[in-house]
């Protein structure tokens, strides 16, 4: 996955996360793990299938 693809995936995940929580509910730890999961899922989806 190229950097621009990763940036797009992360941007979408951040937008979705911010849409689900209020300003007081922001949690950097929760966001970081959400982003790790999103990147992993995106890389798996783009991986060549056997």
C-alpha atoms as a printed R data frame, in Angstrom:
   type eleno elety resid chain resno       x       y      z
1  ATOM     1    CA   UNK     A     1   0.000   0.000  0.000
2  ATOM     2    CA   UNK     A     2   1.406   3.349 -1.028
3  ATOM     3    CA   UNK     A     3   1.687   6.287  1.368
4  ATOM     4    CA   UNK     A     4  -1.061   8.232 -0.375
5  ATOM     5    CA   UNK     A     5  -3.397   5.244 -0.030
6  ATOM     6    CA   UNK     A     6  -2.527   4.969  3.668
7  ATOM     7    CA   UNK     A     7  -3.188   8.690  4.109
8  ATOM     8    CA   UNK     A     8  -6.606   8.335  2.469
9  ATOM     9    CA   UNK     A     9  -7.519   5.369  4.685
10 ATOM    10    CA   UNK     A    10  -6.339   7.191  7.806
11 ATOM    11    CA   UNK     A    11  -8.189  10.388  6.852
12 ATOM    12    CA   UNK     A    12 -11.430   8.451  6.425
13 ATOM    13    CA   UNK     A    13 -10.928   6.655  9.751
14 ATOM    14    CA   UNK     A    14 -10.181   9.896 11.599
15 ATOM    15    CA   UNK     A    15 -13.237  11.589 10.105
16 ATOM    16    CA   UNK     A    16 -15.418   8.636 11.113
17 ATOM    17    CA   UNK     A    17 -13.939   8.584 14.625
18 ATOM    18    CA   UNK     A    18 -14.468  12.319 15.110
19 ATOM    19    CA   UNK     A    19 -18.045  11.941 13.890
20 ATOM    20    CA   UNK     A    20 -18.741   9.327 16.570
21 ATOM    21    CA   UNK     A    21 -17.364  11.091 19.653
22 ATOM    22    CA   UNK     A    22 -17.889  14.490 21.194
23 ATOM    23    CA   UNK     A    23 -14.976  16.817 21.939
24 ATOM    24    CA   UNK     A    24 -14.839  15.696 25.563
25 ATOM    25    CA   UNK     A    25 -14.802  12.046 24.525
26 ATOM    26    CA   UNK     A    26 -11.662  12.265 22.413
27 ATOM    27    CA   UNK     A    27  -9.163   9.619 23.480
28 ATOM    28    CA   UNK     A    28  -5.793   9.452 21.729
29 ATOM    29    CA   UNK     A    29  -5.203   5.857 22.846
30 ATOM    30    CA   UNK     A    30  -8.549   4.730 21.440
31 ATOM    31    CA   UNK     A    31  -7.914   6.647 18.219
32 ATOM    32    CA   UNK     A    32  -4.439   5.177 17.780
33 ATOM    33    CA   UNK     A    33  -5.692   1.599 18.138
34 ATOM    34    CA   UNK     A    34  -8.585   2.342 15.801
35 ATOM    35    CA   UNK     A    35  -6.098   3.579 13.201
36 ATOM    36    CA   UNK     A    36  -3.887   0.497 13.629
37 ATOM    37    CA   UNK     A    37  -6.908  -1.749 13.033
38 ATOM    38    CA   UNK     A    38  -8.039   0.286 10.014
39 ATOM    39    CA   UNK     A    39  -4.586   0.165  8.412
40 ATOM    40    CA   UNK     A    40  -4.280  -3.575  9.032
41 ATOM    41    CA   UNK     A    41  -7.709  -4.202  7.502
42 ATOM    42    CA   UNK     A    42  -6.925  -1.999  4.481
43 ATOM    43    CA   UNK     A    43  -3.613  -3.764  3.877
44 ATOM    44    CA   UNK     A    44  -5.274  -7.181  4.126
45 ATOM    45    CA   UNK     A    45  -8.002  -6.130  1.682
46 ATOM    46    CA   UNK     A    46  -5.417  -4.926 -0.833
47 ATOM    47    CA   UNK     A    47  -3.129  -7.960 -0.458
48 ATOM    48    CA   UNK     A    48  -3.105 -10.334 -3.418
49 ATOM    49    CA   UNK     A    49  -5.437 -13.253 -2.849
50 ATOM    50    CA   UNK     A    50  -4.014 -16.765 -3.491
